[in-house]
């Protein structure tokens, strides 16, 4: 279906034509008519299918046609991260280029001047506010934000917001909204918590579900089984052999992102890195360089797994296996966008094979195997093996200890008593023939500290025999045994 087949006004159609938007994606084809009708909507579709245009275009069309106050906030778009909020704001500027629609992004991690600008825009009123839940709630608690005239409330990547713990923040914002509004919810998955949220904030919604959490068919997926030290040399060889451009590499932590980026720079590759330790100005610089193709490869955490709209990504590499199948789908969804082809490669080390088996079970198919050299023949891989072994010896959990083997830890517990002078034990005729350990021996506690139940069987018998009359037969037997 084409965009000009919708009942859009001419300003929206002119913007679509200027941006070369012609054919609708499946989610746009089904969601736009439902949003234009004014009904609440819940739409489930995988990432990278064009959900942003599916809710922005109907809202802009209704704001251009309808009678909405110019001094009030008319639409709120909630996004889980500031990167996604900025992305939505950029797309809104493009779609509303020929309309007098004002927009205001609200997110954290900014300086005082930016916060003051956000504060001023919220007081004056903006047609569309794109905000992260935490920062918008912070402005609301200061008392100068009026949401009583909001007509459209939109949640983008709703499942991601709940995963990040924004449920209570969202519900506090909803309480400040008018009852008469249109609510649109877009999500990549439909877990029970999303169903509960939809039940709480939507009224008789239209439901749209498209290929829930399945990767795009045009993504060529491959998996490389390897040892941990083989990952970096194999990745460098692959990037050099294919002269790879427009690549995103996902690592499991910011420390791994830093280490991997450093190794790739040593290999003379144009690298950018994205993780939570960077401030907002540095993040903007990294993304701007990557979009402008001044860097070829972006090494990142899952901070860019959603909401980064870059259509020309040719390859996604999972340096580490994602924690679950949903994260895998979101990561590789960065490629093969806008009806293009893409590559996805995942490294699976020996400790991640069970997790990868769960992802393949979720996908319902066995992913094609990418063969690598099994022997560490390169100098870089040899260094990686050596560094890995050295790191294990330096690991705090593996540092050497002077404790006794398992089952013989009494010396450590009784260290204080061992430092005291040995006690003089009284000897009698019974224990004179025995062979007691020295009182100062750490493995033999003092005799008076032992209860009768803790003695050996012979010692218990001797203890009882000592207390019997000397003329008893048992005592005579004891004497005979001594002789």
JOLIN-V924647 format. One record per residue. N is the residue number from 0. D_LAST is the distance of its C-alpha to the last C-alpha in Angstrom with 1 decimal. Layout:
{{N/D_LAST} {N/D_LAST}}
This chain:
{{0/109.9} {1/111.8} {2/111.7} {3/115.5} {4/115.3} {5/113.7} {6/115.9} {7/115.3} {8/117.9} {9/119.5} {10/117.6} {11/114.3} {12/115.8} {13/117.2} {14/113.7} {15/112.1} {16/114.9} {17/114.4} {18/110.6} {19/111.3} {20/109.5} {21/111.1} {22/108.7} {23/106.2} {24/102.6} {25/101.4} {26/99.9} {27/103.1} {28/105.3} {29/103.5} {30/102.6} {31/105.9} {32/108.1} {33/105.5} {34/105.4} {35/109.2} {36/109.5} {37/107.8} {38/104.8} {39/101.2} {40/99.3} {41/95.8} {42/95.6} {43/92.6} {44/93.0} {45/91.0} {46/91.4} {47/94.3} {48/96.7} {49/99.2} {50/98.1} {51/99.5} {52/103.1} {53/102.5} {54/102.4} {55/104.3} {56/107.5} {57/108.1} {58/107.4} {59/109.8} {60/112.4} {61/112.2} {62/112.2} {63/115.3} {64/117.1} {65/116.0} {66/116.8} {67/113.8} {68/113.7} {69/114.0} {70/112.1} {71/109.0} {72/105.9} {73/106.9} {74/103.9} {75/100.2} {76/98.2} {77/94.4} {78/92.4} {79/88.6} {80/89.0} {81/91.6} {82/92.1} {83/93.2} {84/95.3} {85/97.1} {86/97.6} {87/99.2} {88/101.4} {89/102.7} {90/103.5} {91/105.2} {92/107.4} {93/108.5} {94/109.2} {95/111.1} {96/113.0} {97/116.4} {98/115.6} {99/115.4} {100/111.8} {101/109.5} {102/105.8} {103/103.0} {104/99.4} {105/96.8} {106/93.3} {107/90.8} {108/89.8} {109/93.2} {110/94.6} {111/96.5} {112/99.9} {113/98.9} {114/97.5} {115/100.7} {116/102.7} {117/100.7} {118/101.2} {119/104.9} {120/105.2} {121/103.4} {122/105.6} {123/108.8} {124/107.8} {125/107.3} {126/108.1} {127/104.7} {128/101.5} {129/98.7} {130/95.5} {131/91.7} {132/90.3} {133/88.5} {134/91.4} {135/94.0} {136/91.9} {137/91.7} {138/95.5} {139/95.8} {140/93.6} {141/96.0} {142/98.8} {143/101.6} {144/101.2} {145/103.2} {146/102.2} {147/104.3} {148/106.9} {149/104.7} {150/106.0} {151/103.5} {152/99.7} {153/98.0} {154/94.3} {155/93.7} {156/90.3} {157/89.1} {158/85.8} {159/85.0} {160/85.9} {161/83.5} {162/80.7} {163/81.3} {164/80.9} {165/84.6} {166/84.9} {167/85.1} {168/87.5} {169/89.8} {170/89.8} {171/90.8} {172/93.6} {173/94.7} {174/95.0} {175/97.7} {176/99.7} {177/102.6} {178/102.1} {179/105.1} {180/104.0} {181/103.3} {182/99.7} {183/98.7} {184/95.1} {185/94.1} {186/90.6} {187/89.0} {188/86.5} {189/86.5} {190/83.0} {191/82.6} {192/82.9} {193/86.3} {194/87.4} {195/86.5} {196/88.4} {197/91.4} {198/91.3} {199/91.4} {200/94.2} {201/96.4} {202/99.0} {203/99.7} {204/99.0} {205/100.2} {206/97.1} {207/97.2} {208/94.3} {209/94.5} {210/91.8} {211/89.0} {212/86.7} {213/87.7} {214/88.5} {215/92.1} {216/92.9} {217/94.3} {218/91.0} {219/89.5} {220/85.8} {221/83.2} {222/79.4} {223/77.5} {224/73.8} {225/72.2} {226/69.4} {227/69.8} {228/70.7} {229/73.4} {230/75.5} {231/77.3} {232/78.3} {233/79.4} {234/81.5} {235/83.1} {236/84.1} {237/85.5} {238/87.6} {239/88.9} {240/89.7} {241/91.5} {242/93.1} {243/92.1} {244/94.1} {245/93.8} {246/90.0} {247/87.6} {248/83.9} {249/81.5} {250/78.0} {251/75.4} {252/75.3} {253/77.4} {254/74.9} {255/75.3} {256/79.0} {257/79.1} {258/76.9} {259/78.8} {260/82.2} {261/81.2} {262/80.1} {263/83.4} {264/85.5} {265/83.9} {266/85.2} {267/88.7} {268/89.1} {269/91.2} {270/88.6} {271/88.7} {272/85.7} {273/85.6} {274/82.7} {275/82.2} {276/81.8} {277/85.5} {278/88.1} {279/91.1} {280/93.4} {281/91.1} {282/90.6} {283/94.4} {284/94.8} {285/92.3} {286/93.8} {287/97.3} {288/96.5} {289/94.9} {290/97.9} {291/100.3} {292/98.4} {293/97.7} {294/94.1} {295/93.2} {296/89.6} {297/88.2} {298/84.4} {299/83.5} {300/81.1} {301/82.1} {302/84.5} {303/87.2} {304/86.0} {305/88.7} {306/92.1} {307/93.0} {308/96.2} {309/96.7} {310/98.3} {311/98.0} {312/94.2} {313/93.7} {314/89.9} {315/86.8} {316/83.4} {317/80.2} {318/77.9} {319/75.2} {320/75.0} {321/76.4} {322/74.2} {323/76.0} {324/78.9} {325/81.4} {326/80.9} {327/81.3} {328/84.6} {329/85.9} {330/84.9} {331/86.6} {332/89.5} {333/90.7} {334/92.2} {335/94.7} {336/96.7} {337/100.4} {338/100.4} {339/99.1} {340/96.4} {341/93.0} {342/89.7} {343/86.2} {344/83.1} {345/79.5} {346/76.5} {347/73.3} {348/70.0} {349/66.8} {350/65.7} {351/69.0} {352/69.4} {353/68.4} {354/70.9} {355/73.6} {356/72.9} {357/73.6} {358/76.9} {359/78.0} {360/77.2} {361/79.3} {362/82.2} {363/82.0} {364/82.2} {365/80.4} {366/81.6} {367/82.8} {368/80.3} {369/81.2} {370/79.7} {371/78.3} {372/76.8} {373/73.1} {374/72.3} {375/72.6} {376/75.3} {377/77.2} {378/76.3} {379/76.5} {380/73.9} {381/71.6} {382/71.9} {383/71.2} {384/68.0} {385/66.9} {386/67.9} {387/66.1} {388/62.8} {389/63.2} {390/64.0} {391/60.8} {392/58.7} {393/60.5} {394/60.1} {395/58.4} {396/56.2} {397/55.0} {398/54.4} {399/51.0} {400/48.2} {401/45.1} {402/43.2} {403/40.0} {404/40.2} {405/40.6} {406/37.5} {407/36.0} {408/38.6} {409/36.3} {410/36.9} {411/40.6} {412/40.3} {413/37.9} {414/39.8} {415/40.9} {416/37.4} {417/36.2} {418/39.0} {419/37.7} {420/35.4} {421/31.6} {422/30.1} {423/27.4} {424/24.4} {425/22.3} {426/18.6} {427/16.1} {428/12.4} {429/12.0} {430/14.0} {431/13.0} {432/10.4} {433/13.2} {434/16.3} {435/19.2} {436/22.7} {437/25.0} {438/27.0} {439/30.2} {440/29.5} {441/32.2} {442/30.1} {443/27.4} {444/28.9} {445/27.8} {446/25.0} {447/27.3} {448/29.9} {449/27.8} {450/28.1} {451/25.3} {452/27.2} {453/26.9} {454/23.1} {455/21.1} {456/19.7} {457/16.1} {458/17.5} {459/19.6} {460/16.8} {461/15.0} {462/18.5} {463/19.1} {464/15.9} {465/16.7} {466/20.0} {467/19.1} {468/19.3} {469/16.4} {470/17.2} {471/17.3} {472/15.5} {473/14.5} {474/12.7} {475/10.7} {476/9.9} {477/8.8} {478/6.4} {479/5.1} {480/5.4} {481/3.7} {482/0.0}}
